[in-house]
Amino acid sequence: MNLSFLKDRSFLRELLLIAIPISFQQFISASLNMIDVVMVGQLGESFIAAVGLSNQIFFVLILILFGATSGMSIFTAQFWGKREIEPIRKVLGMSLLLSISVAAIFTFAVLLIPETLLGFYTKDPEVIRLGSSYLRIVGFTYIPIAIATSYVAVLRSIQFVTLTVVATVAALIFKTILGYGLIFGIGGLPALGVRGAAIGTAAGWTLELALLLIFVYAQKTPLAANPLTFFSFDKAFFIRVLTTVAPAVANEMFWSLGITTYNAIYAHIGTDSIAAINVNATFEDLGFVVFMGFGNACAVMVGNRIGAGRKDEAYETVRRVIILSVTAAWIVGLIVVLLRDVVIGSGMYHLSASGIHNVRMLMLMMACTLWIRMFNFSTFIGALRAGGDTRFALFMEMGSIWLIGVPAAYVGAFVLHLPVYYVYLLVMLEEVAKAFVSGWRFRSRKWIHDLVNI
C-alpha cells in the first residue's frame, strides 16, 4: 500500500478544506438528530418508532433528491474545473425543476394518505396515529427542502462549502431548541409531544432555505443571478444532462426503497426492534461523520480534475481517499465497540430490556462492518458517481440490494425468525458483494467520463 501521498501537502490541504466543513456539518446534524431521538425517547418506544418510521418517507424523498442533485453536480463540478459559470446556473435551474416536482408528489402523499404510507411499515395503530400527526406537519416543508438541497449540491461542487455549513447548522440548532420546547412544554410553550417535534423540524428546514438564499446573494456567489436565467437552457443541453442524471435518480430511488424495505422488515419483527434500529441509526450517523466529508470532498475534486482534463489525477485522488476512509473506519469501529456499553447504560433512552440488548448487538454489528461500507461509499460517491458512471452504478446498486440484501433480510426475519441484529448482519451481505464489484470497476478506470469537453 503506497502511503507516500501523505507527504503531498497540496492534496491534503485541498481535501481537508472541503472535507472538514462537510464533516462538521454532518457531525452537528448527527449530534442533534441523536438529541431528537433522546428527547422523543423519553416518551417511550412507540414515539421513537413513530418518528423513525415517518422519517423513512422523508428518507426516500431526500435520497431521490440526492440522486438528482448529485447527478447534476457531476456537471457543475466539471464546469467549475473549466471555470464556466453560465452552464452551472442552467444546471441549477434543471435541478430545481426536477427536485420541486418530486417533492410536490411526496407532499401530497403525506398530507393526504399518511396512514396508508405508514401501514407499509407497521400494523401498530398507536405508531400509525402518532406518525400521521408528525407527517401532516413536516410534509409542508418538503418543497423548501428540495430547493435547499439543489442549492447545497451546486455550492459544494463549486467549493462554496462554508455557506452551506453555516445555513444547515443554524437551522439544525434552531429546530432542536424549538423542538425541545414544544415536545415538553418548556419556556411557556405548549407540550405537544410528537407534533412539537414535527413543528420544530419544519421550522428548521424552512430557516435553512432562507439563510441559503440570503448567503448566496449577500456573498455574491456565482449563483447570485436573476433566477429566471437559471431556466434559459435549450432542449439539447437538458437532454444531455438528464441522460446522466436519470440513472442517478433511479439509483437513489431503488436504493432508498430497498433501505425502507429493510426498516419495514425490522418493524414487523417488533416495535422494540425498529426502536432499536432507530437508536442505532443515530450512532451510525455519528460514525459516518468523517466519511461523509471524505466522500463528498473526493467527488468534488474528481469532478474538477476530469473537467480540467486530468484523468490520472482523478483516479489517484480516489485511491488515496479509499485508503484514508478504510483506515479511519477501523478506528471508528473500535471506538464504538469500546464505548457502546457506556452509552447504552447511560439511561438516555427509555427502552425495554430487549430493546437495550438489541441496540447493544446492533452497535457491535455496525462497528464490525463499517470499513466495508466506507470502502463502498468512497468508490461509489468518489469514483462512479463523480466520474459520471451513473448507469453502471445503478445496475450495481439495484443488483446488490434487491437480489441479495432484501431477500436475505426477508429470510432472516420471516423464515429463520432471527433477532433483529442478525437480520441486520445478513443485510450486510449486499455490501460485501458490492465491494468486489465496485473495486473491480474502480481499478478498470472505465468510470471516468468527461461530460463537458465534448
Backbone torsions as a table, in degrees:
resi	resn	phi	psi	omega
1	MET	NA	119.0	-177.0
2	ASN	-84.7	113.1	-178.8
3	LEU	-108.8	15.7	-177.5
4	SER	-63.3	-20.7	-178.9
5	PHE	-65.0	-16.5	178.2
6	LEU	-65.2	-15.4	176.1
7	LYS	-90.2	-6.1	-178.5
8	ASP	-83.0	92.5	-174.2
9	ARG	-67.0	-34.7	-178.6
10	SER	-67.0	-39.8	177.2
11	PHE	-63.6	-49.9	-178.4
12	LEU	-62.6	-38.4	179.7
13	ARG	-64.0	-46.4	-180.0
14	GLU	-63.8	-43.3	179.8
15	LEU	-60.9	-48.1	-175.0
16	LEU	-72.2	-31.5	178.6
17	LEU	-63.3	-31.0	177.1
18	ILE	-89.4	-42.4	-172.6
19	ALA	-70.9	-41.2	-174.7
20	ILE	-62.3	-47.6	177.5
21	PRO	-61.2	-39.2	179.7
22	ILE	-66.9	-42.3	178.2
23	SER	-64.6	-39.8	177.7
24	PHE	-62.5	-43.9	177.5
25	GLN	-60.7	-43.7	179.5
26	GLN	-66.1	-36.7	179.5
27	PHE	-64.4	-46.1	178.5
28	ILE	-62.6	-43.7	179.9
29	SER	-61.0	-47.2	-178.9
30	ALA	-65.9	-40.6	-179.2
31	SER	-64.6	-45.3	-179.1
32	LEU	-71.9	-30.9	174.1
33	ASN	-63.9	-38.7	177.0
34	MET	-63.3	-41.0	178.6
35	ILE	-62.8	-40.1	177.4
36	ASP	-58.2	-45.7	-179.1
37	VAL	-65.8	-38.9	178.2
38	VAL	-62.8	-44.0	-178.9
39	MET	-63.1	-50.6	179.4
40	VAL	-65.8	-31.5	-179.6
41	GLY	-63.5	-22.1	177.0
42	GLN	-68.6	-16.9	-179.6
43	LEU	-89.1	-16.2	177.0
44	GLY	124.5	170.6	-176.4
45	GLU	-63.4	-37.2	-179.5
46	SER	-62.4	-36.8	179.4
47	PHE	-70.3	-41.1	176.5
48	ILE	-60.7	-46.3	-179.1
49	ALA	-63.1	-40.9	-177.9
50	ALA	-63.4	-48.5	180.0
51	VAL	-67.7	-41.2	-179.6
52	GLY	-62.6	-44.8	-179.3
53	LEU	-72.1	-34.2	175.2
54	SER	-62.5	-38.7	179.8
55	ASN	-72.8	-12.8	173.4
56	GLN	-64.8	-35.5	177.9
57	ILE	-68.0	-42.7	175.0
58	PHE	-62.6	-36.5	179.0
59	PHE	-59.6	-45.1	178.2
60	VAL	-62.1	-45.2	179.3
61	LEU	-60.0	-49.5	-173.4
62	ILE	-66.6	-30.5	178.4
63	LEU	-75.7	-34.9	173.5
64	ILE	-64.5	-42.3	176.0
65	LEU	-62.0	-40.6	178.2
66	PHE	-61.9	-41.1	177.8
67	GLY	-61.0	-44.4	-179.8
68	ALA	-65.9	-49.9	-174.8
69	THR	-72.4	-37.4	178.0
70	SER	-71.1	-32.1	174.1
71	GLY	-63.8	-41.8	176.7
72	MET	-65.2	-38.0	-176.5
73	SER	-69.2	-15.8	170.6
74	ILE	-57.3	-44.4	-179.9
75	PHE	-71.9	-45.2	-176.7
76	THR	-64.3	-36.3	177.9
77	ALA	-65.2	-41.4	-179.9
78	GLN	-71.4	-37.9	175.2
79	PHE	-65.0	-35.4	177.4
80	TRP	-65.6	-34.3	175.3
81	GLY	-61.6	-29.0	176.8
82	LYS	-93.3	-4.9	-178.4
83	ARG	60.6	42.6	175.4
84	GLU	-105.7	118.1	-171.2
85	ILE	-90.4	-43.9	-175.0
86	GLU	-58.0	-45.1	178.1
87	PRO	-62.1	-31.3	178.5
88	ILE	-63.2	-42.9	179.2
89	ARG	-64.5	-37.9	179.5
90	LYS	-69.0	-37.3	176.8
91	VAL	-65.2	-37.2	175.6
92	LEU	-60.6	-41.3	178.1
93	GLY	-61.0	-42.6	177.1
94	MET	-62.4	-42.1	-179.6
95	SER	-62.2	-41.5	179.5
96	LEU	-64.0	-44.4	179.9
97	LEU	-60.4	-47.2	-177.6
98	LEU	-67.9	-44.0	-176.8
99	SER	-66.1	-43.7	-179.7
100	ILE	-64.7	-38.6	179.2
101	SER	-62.3	-44.3	179.4
102	VAL	-65.2	-45.4	-178.2
103	ALA	-62.3	-35.3	-179.8
104	ALA	-63.1	-39.7	178.6
105	ILE	-62.4	-45.7	179.5
106	PHE	-65.7	-36.5	179.9
107	THR	-61.2	-50.0	179.8
108	PHE	-62.3	-36.9	-178.0
109	ALA	-65.2	-47.9	-175.8
110	VAL	-75.0	-23.1	177.7
111	LEU	-80.2	-32.1	-174.2
112	LEU	-97.2	-38.2	-174.1
113	ILE	-133.4	50.3	-178.4
114	PRO	-63.3	-36.2	-179.4
115	GLU	-63.2	-40.3	179.2
116	THR	-64.1	-42.8	179.9
117	LEU	-64.1	-45.5	-179.3
118	LEU	-69.8	-25.3	177.7
119	GLY	-64.8	-19.0	175.7
120	PHE	-67.0	-30.4	-174.8
121	TYR	-93.8	-36.6	-171.4
122	THR	-150.5	154.4	174.4
123	LYS	-105.7	2.8	-179.9
124	ASP	-70.8	111.3	-175.3
125	PRO	-62.2	-32.9	-179.9
126	GLU	-68.6	-41.5	178.1
127	VAL	-63.7	-42.1	179.5
128	ILE	-64.7	-42.1	179.7
129	ARG	-62.0	-47.7	-179.6
130	LEU	-66.4	-42.8	-179.1
131	GLY	-64.6	-37.7	179.7
132	SER	-64.2	-40.9	178.4
133	SER	-64.9	-32.3	177.5
134	TYR	-69.4	-47.0	-176.0
135	LEU	-65.2	-36.0	-176.8
136	ARG	-68.5	-11.7	176.0
137	ILE	-98.7	-52.2	-175.8
138	VAL	-68.9	-22.3	-179.1
139	GLY	-58.8	-28.2	-179.7
140	PHE	-67.5	-15.8	-176.6
141	THR	-102.3	5.0	-178.6
142	TYR	-63.2	-39.2	179.5
143	ILE	-69.3	-46.6	173.4
144	PRO	-56.4	-37.7	177.4
145	ILE	-62.9	-40.8	179.9
146	ALA	-62.4	-42.7	178.6
147	ILE	-64.3	-45.2	-179.8
148	ALA	-62.4	-40.1	-179.5
149	THR	-62.4	-38.8	178.4
150	SER	-63.6	-45.6	179.6
151	TYR	-65.3	-42.8	-179.3
152	VAL	-59.9	-44.8	-177.9
153	ALA	-62.2	-44.0	-179.0
154	VAL	-70.2	-42.8	179.5
155	LEU	-60.8	-38.9	177.0
156	ARG	-65.1	-42.3	-174.9
157	SER	-68.2	-23.1	176.8
158	ILE	-104.3	16.6	170.6
159	GLN	67.4	32.3	168.6
160	PHE	-102.0	61.8	-171.5
161	VAL	-75.1	-38.5	-173.8
162	THR	-58.6	-38.1	179.6
163	LEU	-60.1	-43.1	-178.7
164	THR	-67.5	-35.4	-179.3
165	VAL	-65.8	-48.1	-178.2
166	VAL	-60.3	-45.7	-178.6
167	ALA	-63.6	-46.5	-177.0
168	THR	-68.0	-44.1	-178.9
169	VAL	-63.6	-43.6	178.4
170	ALA	-60.4	-41.7	-179.7
171	ALA	-66.2	-40.6	-179.4
172	LEU	-65.2	-41.9	179.3
173	ILE	-64.9	-43.0	179.8
174	PHE	-61.8	-45.9	-177.8
175	LYS	-66.6	-33.2	179.6
176	THR	-68.8	-45.9	179.9
177	ILE	-63.9	-46.9	-180.0
178	LEU	-65.0	-41.9	178.9
179	GLY	-61.0	-41.9	178.6
180	TYR	-60.0	-45.1	-179.5
181	GLY	-64.2	-38.1	-176.2
182	LEU	-84.1	-24.3	177.3
183	ILE	-70.2	-46.0	-173.1
184	PHE	-106.0	-3.8	-179.1
185	GLY	74.1	47.3	-179.2
186	ILE	-93.2	146.1	174.2
187	GLY	67.0	34.0	178.3
188	GLY	82.7	-0.1	178.9
189	LEU	-82.8	153.7	178.1
190	PRO	-71.0	147.7	177.2
191	ALA	-85.8	103.5	-172.6
192	LEU	-108.2	-2.7	178.7
193	GLY	62.5	-127.9	-177.8
194	VAL	-61.1	-38.9	178.3
195	ARG	-63.3	-33.1	176.1
196	GLY	-64.8	-41.4	176.7
197	ALA	-62.0	-38.8	-179.5
198	ALA	-66.8	-42.5	179.5
199	ILE	-63.8	-42.3	177.9
200	GLY	-60.9	-43.5	179.2
201	THR	-63.1	-46.6	-179.1
202	ALA	-62.1	-42.5	179.7
203	ALA	-65.1	-38.2	-179.3
204	GLY	-64.8	-44.6	-178.4
205	TRP	-69.3	-32.8	176.7
206	THR	-66.2	-40.2	177.5
207	LEU	-63.1	-38.4	-179.7
208	GLU	-58.5	-46.4	-179.8
209	LEU	-62.6	-43.9	-179.7
210	ALA	-59.7	-44.8	-179.5
211	LEU	-65.4	-40.8	179.8
212	LEU	-59.7	-46.7	-178.5
213	LEU	-65.6	-38.6	176.9
214	ILE	-62.1	-46.4	-178.1
215	PHE	-66.0	-40.5	-177.7
216	VAL	-58.3	-42.2	-177.2
217	TYR	-88.6	-33.7	179.2
218	ALA	-67.7	-35.7	-179.1
219	GLN	-88.3	0.4	179.0
220	LYS	52.8	50.0	177.4
221	THR	-71.6	169.3	176.9
222	PRO	-59.7	-15.8	178.9
223	LEU	-91.1	0.4	-178.1
224	ALA	-83.1	76.2	-179.6
225	ALA	-138.6	172.5	175.6
226	ASN	-60.0	119.4	-176.9
227	PRO	-55.7	-26.8	179.7
228	LEU	-63.4	-28.8	179.7
229	THR	-70.0	-18.8	179.4
230	PHE	-65.5	-22.6	-173.0
231	PHE	-106.1	18.6	-178.0
232	SER	-95.6	36.7	-179.4
233	PHE	-89.7	154.7	178.8
234	ASP	-91.8	166.3	-174.7
235	LYS	-61.9	-41.4	-177.4
236	ALA	-63.2	-42.1	179.6
237	PHE	-67.0	-40.1	179.4
238	PHE	-61.6	-43.8	-179.8
239	ILE	-65.6	-38.9	179.8
240	ARG	-63.1	-42.7	178.7
241	VAL	-68.7	-44.7	-176.7
242	LEU	-63.4	-31.9	178.8
243	THR	-61.2	-35.7	177.8
244	THR	-82.1	-37.0	-174.6
245	VAL	-74.6	-37.5	-174.5
246	ALA	-54.2	-46.5	177.1
247	PRO	-62.3	-34.1	179.1
248	ALA	-66.7	-40.4	177.8
249	VAL	-65.4	-46.3	178.8
250	ALA	-61.9	-39.3	178.5
251	ASN	-56.6	-52.7	-177.4
252	GLU	-68.4	-33.9	179.6
253	MET	-65.2	-50.0	-178.7
254	PHE	-68.9	-34.6	178.7
255	TRP	-68.4	-44.5	-179.4
256	SER	-66.0	-36.8	176.0
257	LEU	-64.9	-34.9	175.9
258	GLY	-65.7	-45.0	179.3
259	ILE	-64.0	-40.9	-179.8
260	THR	-70.7	-26.7	173.0
261	THR	-67.0	-40.5	174.3
262	TYR	-54.7	-47.1	-176.9
263	ASN	-67.3	-32.2	174.7
264	ALA	-64.3	-40.1	178.0
265	ILE	-65.2	-44.6	177.9
266	TYR	-59.7	-41.7	-177.7
267	ALA	-66.3	-34.0	179.1
268	HIS	-74.0	-18.7	172.8
269	ILE	-66.5	-37.4	178.6
270	GLY	163.1	154.3	178.6
271	THR	-61.5	-36.5	178.3
272	ASP	-65.8	-29.2	179.4
273	SER	-71.3	-47.4	-179.6
274	ILE	-70.1	-31.4	174.9
275	ALA	-62.8	-42.3	178.6
276	ALA	-64.9	-39.6	177.6
277	ILE	-60.7	-42.4	-179.4
278	ASN	-67.5	-37.8	176.7
279	VAL	-66.2	-45.6	178.9
280	ASN	-61.5	-33.6	-179.5
281	ALA	-62.0	-32.4	178.3
282	THR	-65.6	-36.4	177.4
283	PHE	-73.5	-34.8	174.8
284	GLU	-59.9	-44.9	-179.8
285	ASP	-58.2	-42.7	177.5
286	LEU	-64.6	-39.9	179.8
287	GLY	-65.4	-26.2	-176.9
288	PHE	-86.0	-2.9	-172.3
289	VAL	-51.7	-55.2	-176.5
290	VAL	-61.7	-41.1	-172.2
291	PHE	-73.3	-31.5	175.3
292	MET	-62.4	-39.7	177.7
293	GLY	-65.6	-49.3	-180.0
294	PHE	-60.3	-47.9	-175.9
295	GLY	-63.5	-46.0	-179.1
296	ASN	-71.3	-35.3	175.6
297	ALA	-64.7	-41.3	178.0
298	CYS	-59.7	-43.6	-179.2
299	ALA	-60.9	-43.4	179.0
300	VAL	-64.0	-46.7	-178.2
301	MET	-64.6	-41.2	179.3
302	VAL	-64.8	-44.9	178.4
303	GLY	-60.9	-43.8	178.0
304	ASN	-60.6	-41.9	-178.0
305	ARG	-70.2	-39.8	177.3
306	ILE	-64.8	-42.7	178.5
307	GLY	-61.7	-31.9	178.8
308	ALA	-86.8	2.9	177.7
309	GLY	81.3	17.3	-177.4
310	ARG	-108.0	73.8	-173.2
311	LYS	-69.7	-37.6	179.2
312	ASP	-63.2	-37.8	177.9
313	GLU	-66.7	-34.2	177.8
314	ALA	-63.1	-44.9	179.1
315	TYR	-62.7	-45.4	-178.1
316	GLU	-65.4	-34.7	177.5
317	THR	-60.3	-45.6	179.6
318	VAL	-64.2	-43.1	-179.4
319	ARG	-58.0	-42.8	-179.1
320	ARG	-67.4	-41.8	-179.0
321	VAL	-67.4	-35.3	176.3
322	ILE	-59.4	-46.5	-179.7
323	ILE	-61.5	-46.3	179.9
324	LEU	-63.2	-41.9	-176.0
325	SER	-68.4	-45.0	-178.8
326	VAL	-65.6	-40.3	177.9
327	THR	-62.7	-46.0	179.5
328	ALA	-64.0	-34.2	-179.3
329	ALA	-64.9	-38.7	176.8
330	TRP	-63.2	-40.6	-179.6
331	ILE	-66.1	-46.4	179.9
332	VAL	-63.5	-41.2	178.8
333	GLY	-60.0	-41.7	178.5
334	LEU	-63.7	-41.1	178.7
335	ILE	-62.5	-41.9	179.0
336	VAL	-61.1	-44.3	-179.9
337	VAL	-62.3	-41.7	-177.0
338	LEU	-70.9	-30.5	-172.6
339	LEU	-104.5	-5.1	-172.5
340	ARG	-62.0	-38.9	-179.2
341	ASP	-67.7	-35.7	178.7
342	VAL	-64.3	-45.2	-177.6
343	VAL	-66.9	-46.4	-176.8
344	ILE	-66.9	-35.0	-178.3
345	GLY	-82.7	4.4	-176.0
346	SER	-78.6	-13.2	-179.5
347	GLY	79.4	17.6	-178.9
348	MET	-69.5	-28.2	-174.1
349	TYR	-117.7	136.2	176.1
350	HIS	-88.8	81.8	-178.1
351	LEU	-113.8	156.5	173.8
352	SER	-71.2	170.5	178.9
353	ALA	-60.2	-40.8	179.0
354	SER	-67.9	-35.4	177.7
355	GLY	-64.1	-42.3	178.6
356	ILE	-63.2	-43.4	178.6
357	HIS	-63.0	-40.9	179.0
358	ASN	-61.4	-44.4	179.9
359	VAL	-62.2	-43.7	-178.8
360	ARG	-59.4	-45.4	-179.5
361	MET	-71.9	-37.2	177.9
362	LEU	-62.4	-39.8	178.9
363	MET	-65.0	-34.9	176.7
364	LEU	-65.5	-46.4	179.1
365	MET	-61.9	-42.2	179.9
366	MET	-62.2	-44.1	-178.1
367	ALA	-62.8	-39.0	-176.0
368	CYS	-74.9	-23.8	-177.4
369	THR	-106.4	0.4	-174.8
370	LEU	-59.6	-39.3	-175.2
371	TRP	-65.4	-35.4	178.5
372	ILE	-67.3	-42.4	-178.9
373	ARG	-65.1	-35.0	-179.4
374	MET	-76.2	-29.9	171.8
375	PHE	-61.7	-46.0	-179.7
376	ASN	-65.6	-39.7	179.5
377	PHE	-62.2	-42.4	-179.2
378	SER	-64.7	-44.8	-178.7
379	THR	-72.8	-35.0	-176.5
380	PHE	-74.2	-54.7	-178.0
381	ILE	-76.9	-44.3	-174.8
382	GLY	-76.5	-28.5	-176.8
383	ALA	-112.7	-71.2	-172.0
384	LEU	-58.9	-51.5	-178.1
385	ARG	-68.1	-47.8	-177.3
386	ALA	-66.6	-30.4	-179.0
387	GLY	-84.5	1.7	178.1
388	GLY	81.9	12.8	-178.9
389	ASP	-88.3	51.4	-169.5
390	THR	-72.7	-30.6	-178.8
391	ARG	-69.0	-45.2	177.4
392	PHE	-62.5	-42.4	179.8
393	ALA	-59.4	-39.1	179.3
394	LEU	-60.8	-50.5	-177.5
395	PHE	-65.3	-37.9	179.1
396	MET	-64.8	-45.0	-177.7
397	GLU	-67.1	-45.4	-179.9
398	MET	-62.9	-43.1	-179.1
399	GLY	-63.3	-44.1	-175.9
400	SER	-69.0	-41.7	-174.1
401	ILE	-81.1	-38.7	-174.4
402	TRP	-91.7	-25.1	178.5
403	LEU	-95.0	-19.8	-178.0
404	ILE	-120.4	-57.9	-172.2
405	GLY	-63.6	-54.9	-176.9
406	VAL	-64.7	-46.5	176.4
407	PRO	-59.5	-38.7	179.6
408	ALA	-64.1	-41.8	178.7
409	ALA	-64.8	-42.0	-179.5
410	TYR	-62.8	-47.1	-179.7
411	VAL	-62.9	-44.2	-179.1
412	GLY	-61.6	-41.1	-175.5
413	ALA	-82.1	-44.9	-168.3
414	PHE	-106.3	-15.7	177.3
415	VAL	-103.1	-51.0	-179.5
416	LEU	-87.9	-16.6	179.5
417	HIS	54.9	48.2	-179.4
418	LEU	-81.2	157.7	172.5
419	PRO	-62.2	159.4	-173.7
420	VAL	-59.3	-32.9	-177.1
421	TYR	-71.6	-30.1	175.5
422	TYR	-76.1	-32.7	173.8
423	VAL	-63.8	-43.0	175.9
424	TYR	-56.7	-42.4	-179.8
425	LEU	-66.4	-39.3	177.0
426	LEU	-61.6	-36.2	178.6
427	VAL	-59.8	-31.7	-178.7
428	MET	-65.9	-10.6	175.6
429	LEU	-59.9	-32.4	178.2
430	GLU	-66.9	-33.0	178.0
431	GLU	-68.3	-37.8	178.2
432	VAL	-62.9	-47.3	179.5
433	ALA	-62.3	-42.0	-179.1
434	LYS	-63.1	-35.2	-178.4
435	ALA	-62.1	-41.2	178.9
436	PHE	-64.8	-44.0	-176.9
437	VAL	-70.5	-47.3	-178.2
438	SER	-66.6	-35.3	177.3
439	GLY	-63.4	-42.2	177.8
440	TRP	-63.4	-44.9	-178.4
441	ARG	-63.4	-40.7	179.6
442	PHE	-60.8	-47.6	-178.0
443	ARG	-65.1	-26.6	-178.5
444	SER	-72.3	-20.3	-177.3
445	ARG	65.9	8.5	179.7
446	LYS	-72.8	-8.3	-179.8
447	TRP	-80.2	-10.2	-175.9
448	ILE	-84.6	111.6	-179.5
449	HIS	-126.4	120.1	175.5
450	ASP	-85.6	109.6	-173.1
451	LEU	-98.1	-8.0	-174.3
452	VAL	-116.3	-18.4	179.2
453	ASN	-97.5	60.7	-179.4
454	ILE	-131.1	NA	NA
